Amino acid sequence: MLIRTQNKEGIIDAVNVYIVTVNGGFKNTFRIDGDFAGASEERKNTFKLGHYSDKELAISELDNIMQFFMENPSGIYQMR
């Protein structure tokens, strides 16, 4: 699935998309990462797709991604 990053600076062909908790000291934030195929030992196969202030926003974005690809299997999703 092709996903354009939240900052609009990259498009990746993601094979897995998931939420990562980022420890921010007083308050955690949440990031959505995507794995892509074709990685090597020198290059990690994870890409940061978007960053969110709370887990509910990150889950909502995953829901949006799922709905988009159910309706547009060949489209490119733009992270919000």
Summary of the structure (lengths in Angstrom):
residues: 80
radius of gyration: 12.9
end to end distance: 16.1
largest distance: 40.5
contacts: 202
relative contact order: 0.26
helix: 21%
strand: 41%
